[in-house]
């Protein structure tokens, strides 16, 4: 279990079903898509600047505000511990069966779409760029799941 300091107090956090539910509610690409958990996994894979904030938002109880979470992140940075916190949260994420399943589901769906894109002939320049980006993202996602 992860321990995060917020408002000077340690808070235990875990990527459990409650966190999965909140991730899907807060960060899904569309209502009912249930891909918010995989978007958090992907944010860590791609070193998204918001990965840690999104993770803490779903890990911590709803009673903590966005400002309090940002203050905790700022404090970690001031103390020279932001990278350590990032790695600890990422490790906890990778240990979660719920989030790993969500990421695997996303990977499988995206591979299907990517396959349709690669099989298309006479691609535009934009489609070629999208294909390369999709391939790189899929490769990074596969590596993170292995």
N, CA and C atoms as a LAMMPS dump frame, in Angstrom:
ITEM: TIMESTEP
0
ITEM: NUMBER OF ATOMS
438
ITEM: BOX BOUNDS ff ff ff
-5.0000000000000000e+02 5.0000000000000000e+02
-5.0000000000000000e+02 5.0000000000000000e+02
-5.0000000000000000e+02 5.0000000000000000e+02
ITEM: ATOMS id mol type element x y z
1 1 1 N 0.843 -1.178 0
2 1 2 C 0 0 0
3 1 3 C 0.888 1.241 0
4 2 1 N 0.416 2.253 -0.645
5 2 2 C 1.132 3.509 -0.826
6 2 3 C 0.735 4.486 0.279
7 3 1 N 1.678 5.298 0.727
8 3 2 C 1.367 6.336 1.704
9 3 3 C 1.713 7.687 1.089
10 4 1 N 0.717 8.56 1.03
11 4 2 C 0.876 9.874 0.411
12 4 3 C 0.627 10.933 1.478
13 5 1 N 1.486 11.941 1.53
14 5 2 C 1.311 13.011 2.503
15 5 3 C 0.515 14.147 1.873
16 6 1 N -0.632 14.436 2.488
17 6 2 C -1.5 15.521 2.037
18 6 3 C -1.873 16.341 3.268
19 7 1 N -1.725 17.646 3.166
20 7 2 C -2.008 18.547 4.284
21 7 3 C -1.203 18.145 5.526
22 8 1 N 0.021 17.661 5.287
23 8 2 C 0.906 17.29 6.376
24 8 3 C 0.572 15.966 7.047
25 9 1 N -0.416 15.267 6.53
26 9 2 C -0.851 14.001 7.125
27 9 3 C -0.659 12.849 6.143
28 10 1 N -0.186 11.697 6.622
29 10 2 C -0.067 10.536 5.73
30 10 3 C -1.449 9.943 5.436
31 11 1 N -1.652 9.584 4.18
32 11 2 C -2.91 8.97 3.75
33 11 3 C -2.554 7.693 2.996
34 12 1 N -3.141 6.576 3.409
35 12 2 C -2.9 5.317 2.707
36 12 3 C -3.728 5.296 1.43
37 13 1 N -3.116 4.793 0.357
38 13 2 C -3.796 4.78 -0.935
39 13 3 C -3.457 3.499 -1.68
40 14 1 N -4.425 3.03 -2.452
41 14 2 C -4.238 1.8 -3.215
42 14 3 C -5.091 1.878 -4.48
43 15 1 N -4.561 1.349 -5.576
44 15 2 C -5.319 1.274 -6.823
45 15 3 C -6.258 0.069 -6.741
46 16 1 N -7.327 0.226 -5.983
47 16 2 C -8.309 -0.831 -5.801
48 16 3 C -9.531 -0.57 -6.694
49 17 1 N -10.611 -1.306 -6.462
50 17 2 C -11.796 -1.129 -7.306
51 17 3 C -12.38 0.271 -7.158
52 18 1 N -12.343 0.827 -5.955
53 18 2 C -12.855 2.187 -5.747
54 18 3 C -12.088 3.181 -6.631
55 19 1 N -10.774 3.026 -6.687
56 19 2 C -9.958 3.906 -7.528
57 19 3 C -10.278 3.688 -9.004
58 20 1 N -10.489 2.438 -9.398
59 20 2 C -10.875 2.133 -10.781
60 20 3 C -12.192 2.816 -11.127
61 21 1 N -13.162 2.692 -10.257
62 21 2 C -14.473 3.302 -10.469
63 21 3 C -14.344 4.816 -10.623
64 22 1 N -13.591 5.441 -9.717
65 22 2 C -13.414 6.896 -9.782
66 22 3 C -12.657 7.307 -11.043
67 23 1 N -11.655 6.522 -11.433
68 23 2 C -10.897 6.835 -12.648
69 23 3 C -11.815 6.809 -13.863
70 24 1 N -12.641 5.779 -13.949
71 24 2 C -13.556 5.68 -15.088
72 24 3 C -14.588 6.796 -15.067
73 25 1 N -15.018 7.191 -13.892
74 25 2 C -16 8.271 -13.767
75 25 3 C -15.388 9.628 -14.134
76 26 1 N -14.163 9.87 -13.677
77 26 2 C -13.538 11.181 -13.871
78 26 3 C -12.819 11.349 -15.208
79 27 1 N -12.205 10.284 -15.715
80 27 2 C -11.274 10.444 -16.83
81 27 3 C -11.601 9.647 -18.085
82 28 1 N -12.787 9.07 -18.18
83 28 2 C -13.14 8.341 -19.402
84 28 3 C -13.276 9.309 -20.569
85 29 1 N -12.989 8.82 -21.756
86 29 2 C -13.023 9.655 -22.958
87 29 3 C -14.446 10.06 -23.333
88 30 1 N -15.426 9.29 -22.909
89 30 2 C -16.836 9.601 -23.151
90 30 3 C -17.647 8.925 -22.052
91 31 1 N -18.839 9.419 -21.828
92 31 2 C -19.686 8.815 -20.802
93 31 3 C -19.935 7.344 -21.123
94 32 1 N -19.689 6.498 -20.151
95 32 2 C -19.909 5.071 -20.33
96 32 3 C -18.775 4.335 -21.025
97 33 1 N -17.728 5.03 -21.433
98 33 2 C -16.611 4.381 -22.135
99 33 3 C -15.784 3.51 -21.185
100 34 1 N -15.788 3.853 -19.913
101 34 2 C -15.035 3.103 -18.901
102 34 3 C -13.57 2.892 -19.284
103 35 1 N -12.945 3.946 -19.791
104 35 2 C -11.532 3.861 -20.154
105 35 3 C -10.662 4.848 -19.363
106 36 1 N -11.211 5.382 -18.287
107 36 2 C -10.45 6.323 -17.471
108 36 3 C -9.254 5.687 -16.782
109 37 1 N -9.42 4.451 -16.319
110 37 2 C -8.308 3.754 -15.655
111 37 3 C -7.168 3.517 -16.632
112 38 1 N -7.508 3.105 -17.845
113 38 2 C -6.454 2.875 -18.838
114 38 3 C -5.805 4.189 -19.258
115 39 1 N -6.554 5.283 -19.211
116 39 2 C -5.948 6.572 -19.572
117 39 3 C -4.917 6.998 -18.528
118 40 1 N -5.136 6.62 -17.269
119 40 2 C -4.135 6.917 -16.242
120 40 3 C -2.892 6.069 -16.476
121 41 1 N -3.082 4.784 -16.783
122 41 2 C -1.942 3.906 -17.085
123 41 3 C -1.159 4.487 -18.262
124 42 1 N -1.875 4.86 -19.303
125 42 2 C -1.246 5.417 -20.496
126 42 3 C -0.52 6.724 -20.177
127 43 1 N -1.076 7.528 -19.283
128 43 2 C -0.426 8.781 -18.895
129 43 3 C 0.942 8.512 -18.267
130 44 1 N 1.054 7.448 -17.476
131 44 2 C 2.355 7.085 -16.903
132 44 3 C 3.295 6.563 -17.983
133 45 1 N 2.772 5.774 -18.906
134 45 2 C 3.591 5.216 -19.992
135 45 3 C 4.19 6.324 -20.851
136 46 1 N 3.409 7.371 -21.104
137 46 2 C 3.846 8.445 -21.996
138 46 3 C 4.442 9.637 -21.241
139 47 1 N 4.672 9.48 -19.945
140 47 2 C 5.217 10.557 -19.106
141 47 3 C 4.402 11.843 -19.193
142 48 1 N 3.102 11.694 -19.233
143 48 2 C 2.189 12.838 -19.254
144 48 3 C 2.374 13.65 -17.967
145 49 1 N 2.452 14.964 -18.107
146 49 2 C 2.641 15.836 -16.948
147 49 3 C 1.519 15.71 -15.924
148 50 1 N 0.335 15.292 -16.348
149 50 2 C -0.814 15.19 -15.454
150 50 3 C -0.998 13.793 -14.864
151 51 1 N -0.116 12.865 -15.187
152 51 2 C -0.275 11.478 -14.731
153 51 3 C -0.374 11.388 -13.211
154 52 1 N 0.529 12.024 -12.527
155 52 2 C 0.562 11.924 -11.072
156 52 3 C -0.669 12.581 -10.446
157 53 1 N -1.05 13.738 -10.952
158 53 2 C -2.248 14.401 -10.423
159 53 3 C -3.48 13.518 -10.615
160 54 1 N -3.653 12.984 -11.822
161 54 2 C -4.82 12.134 -12.091
162 54 3 C -4.833 10.914 -11.177
163 55 1 N -3.668 10.322 -10.982
164 55 2 C -3.58 9.15 -10.113
165 55 3 C -3.969 9.515 -8.678
166 56 1 N -3.434 10.608 -8.173
167 56 2 C -3.756 11.008 -6.806
168 56 3 C -5.226 11.379 -6.668
169 57 1 N -5.781 11.98 -7.699
170 57 2 C -7.199 12.357 -7.66
171 57 3 C -8.083 11.126 -7.444
172 58 1 N -7.725 9.99 -8.041
173 58 2 C -8.551 8.786 -7.877
174 58 3 C -8.14 7.961 -6.658
175 59 1 N -6.915 8.111 -6.207
176 59 2 C -6.443 7.36 -5.04
177 59 3 C -6.94 7.946 -3.725
178 60 1 N -6.976 9.256 -3.65
179 60 2 C -7.327 9.92 -2.398
180 60 3 C -8.839 10.059 -2.254
181 61 1 N -9.321 10.093 -1.026
182 61 2 C -10.759 10.291 -0.814
183 61 3 C -11.246 11.588 -1.465
184 62 1 N -12.52 11.606 -1.813
185 62 2 C -13.109 12.77 -2.474
186 62 3 C -13.029 14.032 -1.63
187 63 1 N -12.851 13.878 -0.333
188 63 2 C -12.808 15.044 0.55
189 63 3 C -11.592 15.932 0.284
190 64 1 N -10.569 15.394 -0.383
191 64 2 C -9.406 16.209 -0.731
192 64 3 C -9.689 16.963 -2.025
193 65 1 N -9.422 18.256 -1.994
194 65 2 C -9.686 19.097 -3.161
195 65 3 C -8.528 19.025 -4.15
196 66 1 N -8.795 19.499 -5.361
197 66 2 C -7.73 19.588 -6.36
198 66 3 C -6.582 20.449 -5.836
199 67 1 N -6.917 21.557 -5.179
200 67 2 C -5.876 22.441 -4.643
201 67 3 C -5.018 21.729 -3.605
202 68 1 N -5.627 20.913 -2.766
203 68 2 C -4.861 20.181 -1.759
204 68 3 C -3.944 19.147 -2.411
205 69 1 N -4.412 18.532 -3.471
206 69 2 C -3.574 17.576 -4.198
207 69 3 C -2.417 18.309 -4.875
208 70 1 N -2.715 19.457 -5.485
209 70 2 C -1.649 20.237 -6.119
210 70 3 C -0.638 20.721 -5.083
211 71 1 N -1.116 21.107 -3.899
212 71 2 C -0.207 21.509 -2.819
213 71 3 C 0.705 20.349 -2.424
214 72 1 N 0.149 19.141 -2.35
215 72 2 C 0.953 17.958 -2.008
216 72 3 C 2.014 17.7 -3.075
217 73 1 N 1.64 17.882 -4.337
218 73 2 C 2.6 17.7 -5.432
219 73 3 C 3.679 18.778 -5.391
220 74 1 N 3.272 20.017 -5.126
221 74 2 C 4.247 21.106 -5.009
222 74 3 C 5.21 20.855 -3.85
223 75 1 N 4.691 20.361 -2.732
224 75 2 C 5.527 20.064 -1.566
225 75 3 C 6.525 18.953 -1.896
226 76 1 N 6.061 17.929 -2.595
227 76 2 C 6.971 16.844 -2.999
228 76 3 C 8.084 17.39 -3.887
229 77 1 N 7.737 18.303 -4.786
230 77 2 C 8.736 18.915 -5.668
231 77 3 C 9.724 19.748 -4.854
232 78 1 N 9.208 20.569 -3.932
233 78 2 C 10.067 21.401 -3.083
234 78 3 C 11.04 20.55 -2.269
235 79 1 N 10.57 19.396 -1.834
236 79 2 C 11.395 18.495 -1.023
237 79 3 C 12.294 17.595 -1.866
238 80 1 N 12.24 17.772 -3.195
239 80 2 C 13.056 16.954 -4.085
240 80 3 C 12.584 15.509 -4.179
241 81 1 N 11.308 15.288 -3.924
242 81 2 C 10.784 13.923 -3.897
243 81 3 C 9.715 13.655 -4.953
244 82 1 N 9.559 14.54 -5.918
245 82 2 C 8.484 14.34 -6.898
246 82 3 C 8.735 13.125 -7.786
247 83 1 N 9.984 12.898 -8.183
248 83 2 C 10.282 11.725 -9.015
249 83 3 C 10.098 10.436 -8.224
250 84 1 N 10.478 10.472 -6.96
251 84 2 C 10.286 9.309 -6.092
252 84 3 C 8.789 9.005 -5.943
253 85 1 N 7.992 10.044 -5.741
254 85 2 C 6.544 9.867 -5.628
255 85 3 C 5.971 9.308 -6.923
256 86 1 N 6.423 9.846 -8.055
257 86 2 C 5.972 9.359 -9.363
258 86 3 C 6.239 7.858 -9.477
259 87 1 N 7.448 7.452 -9.154
260 87 2 C 7.831 6.032 -9.274
261 87 3 C 7.049 5.146 -8.297
262 88 1 N 6.822 5.636 -7.086
263 88 2 C 6.054 4.859 -6.106
264 88 3 C 4.607 4.669 -6.563
265 89 1 N 4.012 5.733 -7.075
266 89 2 C 2.629 5.647 -7.554
267 89 3 C 2.561 4.741 -8.774
268 90 1 N 3.524 4.879 -9.674
269 90 2 C 3.56 4.025 -10.864
270 90 3 C 3.71 2.551 -10.472
271 91 1 N 4.551 2.266 -9.495
272 91 2 C 4.734 0.884 -9.03
273 91 3 C 3.429 0.332 -8.461
274 92 1 N 2.758 1.128 -7.647
275 92 2 C 1.47 0.709 -7.075
276 92 3 C 0.45 0.463 -8.187
277 93 1 N 0.457 1.315 -9.195
278 93 2 C -0.434 1.156 -10.35
279 93 3 C -0.18 -0.181 -11.033
280 94 1 N 1.079 -0.497 -11.263
281 94 2 C 1.438 -1.736 -11.96
282 94 3 C 1.097 -2.984 -11.153
283 95 1 N 0.96 -2.839 -9.848
284 95 2 C 0.601 -3.975 -8.998
285 95 3 C -0.907 -4.193 -8.917
286 96 1 N -1.673 -3.284 -9.479
287 96 2 C -3.132 -3.387 -9.416
288 96 3 C -3.678 -4.253 -10.542
289 97 1 N -4.325 -5.332 -10.183
290 97 2 C -4.964 -6.185 -11.186
291 97 3 C -6.081 -5.459 -11.914
292 98 1 N -6.813 -4.602 -11.212
293 98 2 C -7.907 -3.854 -11.83
294 98 3 C -7.391 -2.932 -12.934
295 99 1 N -6.347 -2.179 -12.625
296 99 2 C -5.82 -1.224 -13.596
297 99 3 C -5.061 -1.933 -14.716
298 100 1 N -4.389 -3.027 -14.381
299 100 2 C -3.678 -3.789 -15.41
300 100 3 C -4.678 -4.372 -16.412
301 101 1 N -5.795 -4.874 -15.913
302 101 2 C -6.834 -5.407 -16.797
303 101 3 C -7.381 -4.298 -17.699
304 102 1 N -7.614 -3.123 -17.14
305 102 2 C -8.117 -1.995 -17.928
306 102 3 C -7.118 -1.601 -19.016
307 103 1 N -5.837 -1.586 -18.677
308 103 2 C -4.806 -1.229 -19.654
309 103 3 C -4.707 -2.287 -20.749
310 104 1 N -4.823 -3.55 -20.375
311 104 2 C -4.781 -4.639 -21.359
312 104 3 C -5.979 -4.557 -22.297
313 105 1 N -7.133 -4.259 -21.739
314 105 2 C -8.352 -4.097 -22.555
315 105 3 C -8.16 -2.964 -23.567
316 106 1 N -7.631 -1.835 -23.092
317 106 2 C -7.379 -0.697 -23.978
318 106 3 C -6.408 -1.091 -25.083
319 107 1 N -5.351 -1.798 -24.705
320 107 2 C -4.34 -2.221 -25.672
321 107 3 C -4.966 -3.091 -26.759
322 108 1 N -5.768 -4.057 -26.366
323 108 2 C -6.403 -4.95 -27.34
324 108 3 C -7.317 -4.19 -28.296
325 109 1 N -8.112 -3.278 -27.768
326 109 2 C -9.011 -2.49 -28.622
327 109 3 C -8.224 -1.573 -29.559
328 110 1 N -7.182 -0.962 -29.04
329 110 2 C -6.383 -0.042 -29.847
330 110 3 C -5.598 -0.788 -30.92
331 111 1 N -5.144 -1.989 -30.609
332 111 2 C -4.444 -2.793 -31.62
333 111 3 C -5.378 -3.123 -32.785
334 112 1 N -6.629 -3.419 -32.483
335 112 2 C -7.597 -3.7 -33.557
336 112 3 C -7.754 -2.483 -34.461
337 113 1 N -7.926 -1.309 -33.838
338 113 2 C -8.077 -0.085 -34.615
339 113 3 C -6.797 0.207 -35.39
340 114 1 N -5.658 0.034 -34.744
341 114 2 C -4.373 0.279 -35.398
342 114 3 C -4.153 -0.637 -36.578
343 115 1 N -4.623 -1.871 -36.472
344 115 2 C -4.484 -2.822 -37.577
345 115 3 C -5.298 -2.351 -38.781
346 116 1 N -6.486 -1.844 -38.541
347 116 2 C -7.305 -1.328 -39.641
348 116 3 C -6.613 -0.144 -40.309
349 117 1 N -5.947 0.668 -39.507
350 117 2 C -5.236 1.827 -40.045
351 117 3 C -4.029 1.402 -40.873
352 118 1 N -3.278 0.404 -40.415
353 118 2 C -2.077 -0.012 -41.142
354 118 3 C -2.413 -0.739 -42.435
355 119 1 N -3.575 -1.362 -42.501
356 119 2 C -3.957 -2.094 -43.71
357 119 3 C -4.493 -1.176 -44.805
358 120 1 N -4.793 0.05 -44.468
359 120 2 C -5.33 0.992 -45.443
360 120 3 C -4.251 1.365 -46.46
361 121 1 N -4.644 1.439 -47.716
362 121 2 C -3.715 1.856 -48.771
363 121 3 C -3.915 3.339 -49.045
364 122 1 N -2.945 3.95 -49.704
365 122 2 C -3.008 5.37 -50.066
366 122 3 C -3.275 6.252 -48.847
367 123 1 N -2.444 6.113 -47.842
368 123 2 C -2.601 6.892 -46.615
369 123 3 C -2.151 8.325 -46.841
370 124 1 N -2.835 9.23 -46.161
371 124 2 C -2.417 10.627 -46.185
372 124 3 C -1.203 10.773 -45.267
373 125 1 N -0.526 11.903 -45.373
374 125 2 C 0.628 12.162 -44.505
375 125 3 C 0.199 12.142 -43.038
376 126 1 N -0.96 12.705 -42.763
377 126 2 C -1.477 12.723 -41.391
378 126 3 C -1.742 11.304 -40.886
379 127 1 N -2.286 10.458 -41.727
380 127 2 C -2.553 9.066 -41.348
381 127 3 C -1.252 8.301 -41.097
382 128 1 N -0.217 8.616 -41.877
383 128 2 C 1.082 7.969 -41.67
384 128 3 C 1.68 8.374 -40.32
385 129 1 N 1.545 9.639 -39.972
386 129 2 C 2.034 10.126 -38.681
387 129 3 C 1.239 9.477 -37.55
388 130 1 N -0.077 9.412 -37.729
389 130 2 C -0.936 8.793 -36.722
390 130 3 C -0.584 7.315 -36.552
391 131 1 N -0.305 6.643 -37.648
392 131 2 C 0.071 5.228 -37.603
393 131 3 C 1.366 5.037 -36.809
394 132 1 N 2.355 5.889 -37.069
395 132 2 C 3.633 5.788 -36.357
396 132 3 C 3.453 6.073 -34.863
397 133 1 N 2.662 7.092 -34.549
398 133 2 C 2.414 7.43 -33.147
399 133 3 C 1.67 6.303 -32.436
400 134 1 N 0.706 5.725 -33.113
401 134 2 C -0.052 4.611 -32.534
402 134 3 C 0.862 3.424 -32.277
403 135 1 N 1.738 3.134 -33.225
404 135 2 C 2.665 2.006 -33.066
405 135 3 C 3.591 2.237 -31.873
406 136 1 N 4.144 3.443 -31.77
407 136 2 C 5.037 3.756 -30.651
408 136 3 C 4.311 3.634 -29.309
409 137 1 N 3.082 4.138 -29.266
410 137 2 C 2.291 4.076 -28.039
411 137 3 C 1.962 2.637 -27.673
412 138 1 N 1.568 1.85 -28.67
413 138 2 C 1.256 0.439 -28.423
414 138 3 C 2.483 -0.318 -27.925
415 139 1 N 3.626 -0.05 -28.521
416 139 2 C 4.864 -0.711 -28.09
417 139 3 C 5.194 -0.355 -26.636
418 140 1 N 5.043 0.915 -26.294
419 140 2 C 5.321 1.354 -24.92
420 140 3 C 4.322 0.734 -23.942
421 141 1 N 3.075 0.645 -24.362
422 141 2 C 2.047 0.055 -23.504
423 141 3 C 2.326 -1.432 -23.285
424 142 1 N 2.686 -2.147 -24.354
425 142 2 C 3.012 -3.578 -24.228
426 142 3 C 4.173 -3.775 -23.259
427 143 1 N 5.188 -2.942 -23.397
428 143 2 C 6.363 -3.046 -22.526
429 143 3 C 5.965 -2.832 -21.065
430 144 1 N 5.079 -1.876 -20.819
431 144 2 C 4.669 -1.588 -19.44
432 144 3 C 3.842 -2.716 -18.837
433 145 1 N 3.19 -3.489 -19.678
434 145 2 C 2.339 -4.582 -19.2
435 145 3 C 3.092 -5.901 -19.053
436 146 1 N 4.326 -5.95 -19.552
437 146 2 C 5.072 -7.219 -19.498
438 146 3 C 5.824 -7.398 -18.2
